């Protein structure tokens, strides 16, 4: 099932590696707490450090930029997996893209994360 595949992505035995052989750091997330538990991850809101994600893009960005732990999560991961991404509102996805670009200081989609 999809949940099994997503869980395996987070398993170090099956780590995806870059061209130099270094394991890539993967964030396993989901849109709801139940889905996050099923894939062995956390909610996308928790990973992103945006809380309930209410307010403007500027508010979300300020919240993340003011939290060293949230910024570190964004900067330390190479790949972001979102289970049940189709359940996420498009506007929220756009906000997360903006936050990722700012935190990672990269104009590529999601600040260069895959």
Helices and strands as residue ranges (DSSP letters): H 2-9, G 12-14, E 26-30, H 33-39, E 42-43, H 44-48, H 57-65, H 68-76, E 79-83, G 85-87, H 90-103, G 109-112
